[in-house]
């Protein structure tokens, strides 16, 4: 499927997108979930009554339920709206927000005892996930919702707005954003960043005056579809085949992309990996331990891979005290997993082998996954 969002809840990875048109069935919204770090996936196709559904754009967990927001696609029969799952994503039911003007739910934010939904016709909230109330900004398309402490920020098709009282009152956040479509919102240490249709803005203050300044550092004039942060690092994607990272508040950005051939639509981080939803190549991931300066708290194993170059077999030495199993993936230059293996922990110093005799010659990545941590090694196969 074409993916538009990725979400993590209780160590389960969820992706949302649109199924591929097969010439017979109309494309419809699709949700995939994995409980083993992306090794295996289950899939659910969404329907709104007898109609198909558009793109799955967002997820949120609230109470004991999981929510998905969908939007109209370019197909005339596709509907859009709110879906709810009470069984961790196994089954989904559509919910009406109570007005005929809403046909797209683009984003969510979860606050104190309430969940908020950003739609094509303003913001709605619910205390139980079933009964929804219109809040504000019905003349705006809400692309992003984001909480910082007790303030709720809304990124719209015409600027940034904020509410200090859980959505009852709203005002424009500073000045100078009304000319921008705000596509994503994020923060570092409560400093607000907005991804727009023309770069990244940072909301800052000097001598008590708050204002927006550019924070592009090399990615100017790009639509920033998604942002996420970890510690003092900010990550962004501009909808092409690249993911960027900054460690100085947006003054400079570096490209951290590896093995991506399709456009990236959404990114998210847990304590161990950054994940990217792509428009054609599934889910891409990279270990945070790859980046100098990031304190990845996982207990990563020590790994050596040889011989390099390899011809018939790849030998992997792993040094780690553990229980259960660890998984090995061989990934080609297109980001495709071409071979996998699962091995039990047996000794502190363990050696396993992977057959590579049938693989074409070229450069490959070997990813070793142990619990929530992973290590990637490069190898040439002859």
N, C-alpha and C positions, 0 to 999 in steps of 0.2 A: 504493500500500500504506500501511498504518499503520506508521509508523516508531517503533522503540524504542531505537535506538542509532546513533551515528555514530562513525567511526574514520578516522584518517589514517595511512597507511604509505607511505613512499617517494613522497610527493606524490600518491598515489592515495586518493581518498575512498571509503569504504565505508559504506553504510547497511544496517541490518538491521531487519526488521519482520515483518509478517504480511500475506499477500495478502488482497484483499477478496473476500468470498463472492459468487459470481455466480449463485447459485441452483442450480448444477449441481455444480461441483467444490468439495470441502471447502477452506476456507482452509488455507494452509500457510506455513511460514517462507520469507521471501524475502530475498535479498541482492542489493544493487545496488552497482555500482562505477563510478567516473568517473575518467578519466585526464586530463581537460582542465578541471578546476576546476568541475565540475558542468554543463558545457555539454551533454554527452551521457552517457547511462548505459547499461550493460548489466545484465541481470537474470538471476538464477538462482533457481528454486524448489527448495526442499529436500524430501527425502522420506527416511523411515526405513524402508527396505525397501518394503513395500507400503502403509505408513501415512504420513499427512501429519504435519507437524512443527509445533510451536507457535511462539511468538514468538521471533525472533532478538534476543537481549538484550545480547550483548557480543562484542567482537573482541579479538584479540591477535596480534602477530607474534613468533615465536620460531624461531631458526635460520633456515632457508629456507622455513618454512611459515607459513601464516596459519590461525588458529583462530577458530571461531564457537561461541558458547554459545547453546543454545535452551532454551525452557521450555514446559511445558504451557500451552495456552490454555483457554478455556472450552468448546472443542469436544471431545466425548468421544473422538474418534478421534485427536486430536493427541498425538504423543509428544514427547519432548524429550531433549536430551543434547548431546554434543560432536561437532563437525564439524571436519574438517581439509582444507586446500587446499594442494597442492604446486605450483600454477601461478598464484599471485597472484590467486586468487579466481575463476578461470574454471570450475573443477569442484570439487566438495566430496564428501567421503566421511565417513560416520558412524563414530564410534569408541566402543567400550564402555569405561567407566571400571572395569569389573571387578566391579560390584555391582549387584544389581537394585533397590537402594533409591534410586538416583540417576535422576531423570527430568527434572531441570532444571539447567542450567549457567548461572548468573546473571552471573558476572564472572570476570576473569582478573587476574593480576599476573605480571610477568616479573622474575626475580631473577638472581643469578649462576649461570649454567648450569642454571637450572630455570625451568619455567613452572608456575604455580599456578592451579587452577580452584576457584571457589567455587560450591557446589551447594546443593540443597535438603537435603542430608544431610552437611554438613561440607566440608572442604578436601582436595583431592587435588593431587599434584604429579607432574611427569614431567621426566626429563632428556633425553628424545628426542622427546617429543610423541606417542609411540605407546603406551608402557607407563606406566601411571599407578598411583600408590600412595596409599592413604588416609593422611592426616596427622592430622587432629584435628577436634574440634567437630562430631561427627556428629549431636548433638541440636539443632543450630542450623541455621537457614537463613542462608546466607552471601549477603548482598546486594552487598557491595563488598569488594575487596581493593586494598591500596595500599602501595607501598614508600616509605619515607623512609630514605635511606641504607641500612643493613643490617637495618632493622627492618621486618617485615611486619605491617601492621594489617588486621584483619578487621572489617567492619561486619556485624552479624548482626541477627536478629529480636529480640534481647534484649541490646543493648549492643555495646561495642567491646572487642576483644581484640588482643593483640600478641604477636609472637614475635621474639626477638632472634637466633635461630639457624636461619633458613630453614625454619621450620615444625615443628621437632622439639618444642619446648616452648612453651606458651601461657599467658598470664595476662590477667586483666581490666585494661584500660587505665584506670587511675584508678578513681574511684568515681562513681556517679551516672548511668550511662548504661543500666543494665539495664532501666529502665522504658521505654526508647525503642527503636523499630525504626530501625536505622541503614541508611539508603538509599544514601548516598554518602560518600566520603572524599576529602580533598584537603589540600594544604599550601601555606603561604607561608613561605619561608625556614625550612623544617623545623618550622614550627608547624602542628599537626594541627587540621583542621576536620572536623566530622561533620555531614552533612545527615541529619536525622531526620524522623520522622513528625509532629514538632511543633517545627519551627524548626531553627536551626543552633547547634551547640556548638563552643567553642574550647577546646582542651586547653592549659593554661598552667601556670606555676609561679610561686609567690611565696615567697621565703625557703626555697627548697628543697622546698616542698610542691606537688605537681602536682594540679590539679583542673580540672573542666570548668566553663565559664561560658557563658551565652548570648551569641551573636554575631548577633542577628537584625536589629536596627536598622531595624525597619519591616516585616519579613516574618514576624512571629510567628504561631504556630499554623498553619503551612503545611508540607506534606510536601515536603521538598527532594529531588527525584528525582536531580539530577545537579549536580556542581560541577566547575570547572576553574580553573586559575590561570595568570597570565602576568605576569612581573616581580612587582610587589607588588600586583597586582590579583587579586581573587577574583570569579568569576562563578558564578551559581547560577540554577537554574530550579525552580519550585514546581509544575510539572505543569499550569499554566494557560497562558494566552497571553502569558506574560511571562518575560523574562530580566533578571536583576538583576546589578549590579556594585558592589563596594565597593573603595575604595582606602585604608581605614583599619582593616582587620582585622575588619570586620563591625559597627562602631559605627553606620554609616549605609550604606544601600543605595540605589542609584538604578536606575530602570527604563530599560533601554536598548533596549526593544523597538521595532521598526518593522515595519509591514505584516504582523503575525501575526494570524491569525484562528483557528488551531487550537492545541490544547494542545501544549506542548513536553515531550518525554520525556528528551532527552539533549543535552548540549552538549560541544563540544571546541574547542580553539584550536590553530592553527599560528602561525607568525610573522607572519601577515598578516591572518587573518580569525578570527572566531568563528562556528562552525557550530552549528545547532540542528536536531535531528530532531523532526519534528512528527507529530501523529496525524491526518493527513489532507491536509496541504498540502506534503508533501515536505520538502526540505531548505532551511532559511533560513540566510542568512549576512549578515555585516556586517563591514566593514573595521575593523581595530583602529586605523587611522589616524583614525577618526571620534572617538576618545576623547582628550581633552586629557590630556597627561601620559604617555601610553603611547609608548614609543620604538619605533616601527615601522621596522625597518631596511631595508624595501624602498625601492627608488628609484622613488617614485610619479611618474607623469607629471603635468604641469600641464594642466588641462582647463577649457575654457569651453564652455557649452551655450547656444545661442540660436536663434531668438528665444524669449522667455519672457513671455507665453504664445506657444505655437506653434499653427499651424493645419494646414498640409499637410506641412511638412518640418521636421525638427530638424537643426540644423547643430552639429557637434561639432569644436572646435579642440583639437588635442592637441599638446603640446610635449614631446618626449622623444627622446633618442637611443636607437635600439633596432633590433633585427632581428626577423625572423619576422612575427607578426601580433598584433593586439589585437582584442578582442571587445567588442561593445556590446550591452547588454540594455535593453529598455524593460519596466518592471515596473509593474503596476497597483496600486491600493490594497489589493488582496487578496493581494499577494505573488506574483502569477502573472506569469511572463515571457510577454509578449504579442507581442514582436518581438525578433529578434536579427540581428546583422550581424557579419561578420568581415572585417577590413581589413589589408592588409600595411603594414608601416612603409616609408615612402618618403622622407620628408624630416623634418628636425628639427621644423619647424612644419607640421603636417598638418591638413587640413580634410576631413571626411566628412559625409555626409548620411544621415538615416534617414527613411523615409516614415512619416508618422503620420496620413495623410488618412483611413484607415479605422477609426481608433481612436475610441472614445466620448470625449466631453469629460470632463475630470476631472484629478486630480492624479496624476502618475506619477513614478517614480524612473528615472533613467538611470544604469546601472552600466557603467563602462568598465573592462575587465579586461586587464591587461598583465602577462604572466608570472604571478607570485604576488601581485601587488598589484592593488588595485581602488579606484576612486573612485566615489562615488554622488552624483549631482546631482538636485535636485528641479525639476520643470517642470510647467506647466499646459498641457494641450491643449484647445483650444476647438473 
